[in-house]
Amino acid sequence: MPRKIIIDTDPGQDDAVAILLALASPELEVLCLTAVAGNVPLALTQRNARQIVELAGRQTPVHAGCDAPLKRKLVTAEYVHGKTGLDGIPLPEPTLPLHPQHAVDAIIETLRAHPPGTITLCPLGPLTNIATAFRRAPDIIPRVAEIVLMGGAYFEVGNVTPAAEFNIYVDPEAAEIVFKSGVPLVVMPLDVTHKALTSREWVEEMRALGTPVGQAVASWTDFFERFDTAKYGSAGAPLHDPCVIAYLLEPSLFTGRHVNVEIETVSELTLGMTVADWWRVTGREPNAMFMGGVDRDGFYRLLTERLGRL
């Protein structure tokens, strides 16, 4: 039986690849996409999500959620993803209608409608929608099977400040709620995603598929690689969010430690930092499987095989 998931997302080219990977995989049943403000404002993330669903030839419902963090002004990342969030290749305006139900309500109702422990949440952006659902309906928290998310950093340090990764930094209060919720957590931090770098060979392999999906993935990668190669001096760019979906499909690709992770919400210097007790020196109870390694070749083999199905 396929694993039921909700993808909470702020597309983003790497979000798009993650969504396509999930929609291409029969082991997963994507119940809905819930859009959140993050890489770009909500009006664009919900639009982008619908474009991605249509690119995959699916009709997965898309719900628009929170347009701002719980307590802070929205910070966006057009400097990475472009003005639309999906710069790199023009896509037609989506014909798939936006579902009228708010994303937070969709999360709550879906978890209540299914047996406990049968739905996995897959947040790829700021955790505002998830935290809002947990605050509004605490009865759903024990019903969540697992949360597998992209966010945070420790040894790799930050990508938006010296200490913080973008998704956590945008809404640290939301992240704190999720990390303290007691739901089993698997975290894909920059420590992992910066080891999952694209290569020119892989990008051209995507282009050579000769499909709209292959062309889009190659063009998106061409666009956002420019930022990472200039910033880090690397040969390729990290595909952050597909690590979440790849873990659901092949968890053996990843290695990590079950440790305590706390979210910094006060310090001006380290706001949004994921303080991971990697060496287990605090005595605090572990609350997350914090990943640190990935089989890069296996990861890209999986992406190539699955995206070739669309």
C-alpha positions as CSV (number, residue, x, y, z in Angstrom):
1,M,0.0,0.0,0.0
2,P,1.4,3.4,-0.9
3,R,2.6,5.7,1.9
4,K,0.2,8.6,2.2
5,I,2.0,12.0,2.4
6,I,1.2,15.7,2.4
7,I,3.8,17.9,0.8
8,D,4.0,21.4,2.4
9,T,6.0,23.6,0.0
10,D,7.1,27.0,-1.2
11,P,8.3,26.3,-4.8
12,G,11.3,26.9,-5.6
13,Q,13.0,24.9,-8.3
14,D,14.3,22.3,-5.9
15,D,10.8,22.0,-4.4
16,A,9.6,21.4,-7.9
17,V,12.0,18.5,-8.5
18,A,10.9,17.0,-5.1
19,I,7.2,17.2,-6.0
20,L,7.9,15.6,-9.4
21,L,9.9,12.8,-7.8
22,A,7.0,12.1,-5.4
23,L,4.3,12.2,-8.1
24,A,6.4,9.8,-10.2
25,S,6.7,7.3,-7.4
26,P,3.9,4.7,-7.0
27,E,5.2,4.0,-3.4
28,L,3.8,7.4,-2.4
29,E,0.3,8.7,-2.5
30,V,0.4,12.5,-2.5
31,L,-2.9,13.5,-0.8
32,C,-2.4,17.2,-1.5
33,L,0.1,20.0,-1.8
34,T,-0.1,22.8,0.8
35,A,1.6,26.0,-0.3
36,V,3.3,28.4,2.2
37,A,5.1,31.7,1.7
38,G,8.8,31.3,1.7
39,N,11.1,31.3,-1.4
40,V,8.5,33.7,-2.9
41,P,5.2,35.1,-1.6
42,L,2.2,32.9,-1.3
43,A,0.5,34.1,-4.5
44,L,3.4,32.7,-6.4
45,T,4.1,29.5,-4.4
46,Q,0.5,28.3,-4.8
47,R,0.6,29.1,-8.5
48,N,4.0,27.4,-8.9
49,A,2.7,24.3,-7.1
50,R,-0.2,24.0,-9.6
51,Q,2.1,24.4,-12.5
52,I,4.3,21.6,-11.2
53,V,1.3,19.3,-10.7
54,E,0.2,20.0,-14.3
55,L,3.7,19.4,-15.6
56,A,3.5,16.0,-14.1
57,G,0.2,15.3,-15.7
58,R,-1.6,15.0,-12.4
59,Q,-4.6,16.5,-10.7
60,T,-3.3,16.6,-7.1
61,P,-5.2,19.2,-5.0
62,V,-3.2,22.4,-4.1
63,H,-4.2,24.5,-1.1
64,A,-2.9,27.9,-0.3
65,G,-1.9,28.4,3.3
66,C,-0.1,31.1,5.4
67,D,1.2,34.2,3.7
68,A,3.5,35.3,6.5
69,P,5.5,33.8,9.4
70,L,3.9,33.5,12.9
71,K,5.5,36.6,14.4
72,R,7.9,38.0,11.8
73,K,8.0,39.8,8.5
74,L,8.3,37.4,5.5
75,V,11.8,37.0,4.1
76,T,12.0,35.7,0.5
77,A,14.7,34.3,-1.8
78,E,14.1,35.7,-5.3
79,Y,17.9,36.3,-5.4
80,V,18.2,32.5,-5.7
81,H,15.0,31.4,-7.4
82,G,14.2,34.4,-9.5
83,K,11.1,36.6,-9.5
84,T,8.6,33.8,-10.0
85,G,10.3,31.2,-7.9
86,L,10.5,28.9,-10.9
87,D,12.6,31.0,-13.2
88,G,14.6,29.1,-15.8
89,I,11.8,28.0,-18.2
90,P,8.5,29.5,-19.0
91,L,5.5,27.4,-18.0
92,P,1.9,28.0,-19.0
93,E,-0.5,29.5,-16.6
94,P,-2.1,26.6,-14.6
95,T,-5.6,25.5,-15.4
96,L,-5.8,23.3,-12.3
97,P,-7.9,25.4,-9.9
98,L,-6.6,26.3,-6.5
99,H,-8.6,24.3,-3.9
100,P,-10.8,26.7,-1.9
101,Q,-9.9,25.2,1.5
102,H,-7.1,26.8,3.4
103,A,-4.0,24.7,3.7
104,V,-4.1,24.6,7.5
105,D,-7.6,23.3,7.4
106,A,-6.7,20.8,4.8
107,I,-3.9,19.4,7.0
108,I,-6.2,19.2,10.0
109,E,-9.1,17.6,8.2
110,T,-6.9,15.1,6.4
111,L,-5.2,13.9,9.5
112,R,-8.5,13.6,11.3
113,A,-10.1,11.7,8.4
114,H,-7.4,9.0,8.2
115,P,-6.3,6.4,10.8
116,P,-3.6,7.6,13.3
117,G,-0.1,7.0,12.1
118,T,-0.9,6.7,8.4
119,I,0.1,10.2,7.1
120,T,3.6,11.6,6.8
121,L,4.1,15.3,6.5
122,C,6.8,16.5,4.2
123,P,7.6,20.2,4.7
124,L,10.0,21.6,2.1
125,G,9.8,25.3,3.2
126,P,9.1,27.3,6.3
127,L,7.1,25.4,8.9
128,T,4.3,28.0,9.3
129,N,1.4,25.9,8.0
130,I,2.4,22.9,10.1
131,A,2.9,24.8,13.3
132,T,-0.4,26.7,12.8
133,A,-2.2,23.4,12.3
134,F,-0.6,22.0,15.4
135,R,-1.6,25.1,17.5
136,R,-5.1,25.2,16.2
137,A,-5.8,21.4,16.5
138,P,-3.4,19.8,18.9
139,D,-5.4,16.6,18.6
140,I,-3.8,15.9,15.2
141,I,-0.3,15.9,16.6
142,P,-0.3,12.2,17.8
143,R,-2.0,11.2,14.5
144,V,1.0,12.2,12.4
145,A,3.1,9.1,11.5
146,E,6.3,11.2,10.9
147,I,7.6,14.5,9.7
148,V,10.4,14.4,7.1
149,L,11.6,17.9,6.4
150,M,14.2,19.9,4.7
151,G,15.7,22.5,7.0
152,G,18.5,23.5,9.3
153,A,22.2,23.1,9.4
154,Y,24.9,22.4,11.9
155,F,28.4,21.5,10.7
156,E,27.6,23.2,7.3
157,V,26.4,26.3,9.2
158,G,24.0,28.8,7.6
159,N,23.1,29.8,4.1
160,V,21.0,32.9,4.9
161,T,22.9,34.0,8.0
162,P,26.2,32.7,9.4
163,A,24.2,30.4,11.7
164,A,20.8,29.7,10.0
165,E,19.4,27.9,7.1
166,F,16.6,29.7,5.1
167,N,13.6,27.6,5.9
168,I,14.1,27.7,9.7
169,Y,15.2,31.3,9.7
170,V,12.1,32.5,7.9
171,D,9.9,31.3,10.8
172,P,11.9,30.1,13.8
173,E,8.9,30.2,16.1
174,A,7.0,27.8,13.8
175,A,10.1,25.5,13.7
176,E,10.3,25.5,17.5
177,I,6.6,24.4,17.7
178,V,7.3,21.5,15.3
179,F,10.5,20.4,16.8
180,K,9.0,20.4,20.3
181,S,5.8,18.6,19.2
182,G,6.9,15.1,19.9
183,V,6.2,13.9,16.4
184,P,9.0,11.7,15.1
185,L,11.2,13.9,13.0
186,V,13.7,13.2,10.2
187,V,15.7,16.3,9.3
188,M,17.5,16.9,6.0
189,P,19.8,19.8,6.8
190,L,22.4,21.6,4.7
191,D,24.9,19.1,6.0
192,V,23.2,16.5,3.7
193,T,21.9,18.6,0.9
194,H,25.3,20.3,0.2
195,K,26.6,16.7,-0.5
196,A,23.9,16.1,-3.1
197,L,25.4,18.4,-5.7
198,T,24.2,18.4,-9.3
199,S,26.7,17.7,-12.1
200,R,26.7,18.9,-15.7
201,E,26.4,15.2,-16.8
202,W,23.2,14.8,-14.8
203,V,21.7,18.0,-16.0
204,E,22.3,17.0,-19.7
205,E,20.9,13.6,-19.0
206,M,17.7,15.3,-17.8
207,R,17.6,17.4,-20.9
208,A,18.2,14.3,-23.1
209,L,15.1,12.7,-21.8
210,G,13.3,14.8,-24.4
211,T,10.2,15.3,-22.2
212,P,8.7,18.5,-20.8
213,V,9.7,17.3,-17.3
214,G,13.3,16.6,-18.4
215,Q,13.5,20.0,-20.1
216,A,12.1,21.8,-17.1
217,V,14.4,20.1,-14.6
218,A,17.5,20.8,-16.7
219,S,16.5,24.5,-17.2
220,W,15.6,25.0,-13.6
221,T,19.0,23.6,-12.6
222,D,20.8,25.7,-15.1
223,F,19.1,28.8,-13.5
224,F,19.7,28.1,-9.8
225,E,23.2,26.6,-10.2
226,R,24.5,30.1,-11.0
227,F,23.9,31.2,-7.5
228,D,25.4,28.3,-5.7
229,T,28.5,27.9,-7.9
230,A,29.2,31.6,-7.4
231,K,28.6,31.5,-3.7
232,Y,30.3,28.3,-2.8
233,G,32.7,27.7,-5.7
234,S,31.2,24.3,-6.1
235,A,30.9,22.4,-9.5
236,G,27.2,22.0,-9.0
237,A,24.2,23.1,-6.9
238,P,22.5,21.2,-4.0
239,L,19.1,19.7,-4.7
240,H,17.9,20.3,-1.2
241,D,14.2,19.3,-1.2
242,P,14.4,16.1,-3.2
243,C,16.3,14.6,-0.3
244,V,13.1,14.5,1.6
245,I,11.3,12.4,-1.0
246,A,14.3,10.3,-1.7
247,Y,14.5,9.4,2.0
248,L,10.9,8.1,1.8
249,L,11.8,6.0,-1.2
250,E,15.2,4.8,-0.2
251,P,16.1,5.6,3.4
252,S,19.4,3.6,3.1
253,L,20.8,6.5,1.0
254,F,21.1,8.6,4.1
255,T,23.0,8.4,7.4
256,G,22.5,10.4,10.5
257,R,22.1,10.5,14.3
258,H,19.1,10.6,16.6
259,V,19.9,13.6,18.6
260,N,18.3,16.6,20.3
261,V,17.7,19.6,18.1
262,E,16.6,23.0,19.6
263,I,15.7,26.1,17.6
264,E,17.1,29.5,18.5
265,T,14.4,32.1,18.6
266,V,15.9,35.0,20.6
267,S,19.5,35.7,19.6
268,E,20.1,38.4,17.0
269,L,23.3,36.6,16.0
270,T,22.0,33.1,15.7
271,L,18.3,33.5,15.1
272,G,16.9,30.4,13.4
273,M,19.9,28.2,14.2
274,T,19.2,24.5,14.6
275,V,21.3,23.6,17.6
276,A,21.9,19.9,17.1
277,D,23.5,18.0,19.9
278,W,25.5,15.8,17.5
279,W,27.9,14.7,20.2
280,R,25.2,14.2,22.7
281,V,26.8,16.4,25.3
282,T,23.7,18.1,26.8
283,G,21.7,15.2,28.1
284,R,18.6,16.5,26.4
285,E,16.2,13.9,25.1
286,P,16.7,13.2,21.3
287,N,13.8,14.5,19.2
288,A,15.1,14.2,15.6
289,M,17.0,12.0,13.2
290,F,19.4,14.6,12.0
291,M,21.0,13.5,8.8
292,G,24.6,14.0,8.0
293,G,25.5,11.9,4.9
294,V,24.1,10.8,1.6
295,D,25.0,8.4,-1.1
296,R,25.2,11.0,-3.9
297,D,25.4,8.6,-6.8
298,G,22.5,6.5,-5.5
299,F,20.5,9.7,-5.0
300,Y,20.9,10.8,-8.6
301,R,20.3,7.4,-9.9
302,L,17.0,7.4,-8.2
303,L,16.1,10.9,-9.5
304,T,17.0,9.9,-13.1
305,E,15.0,6.7,-13.0
306,R,11.9,8.2,-11.5
307,L,11.8,11.5,-13.4
308,G,12.2,9.5,-16.6
309,R,8.8,8.0,-15.9
310,L,7.0,11.4,-16.3
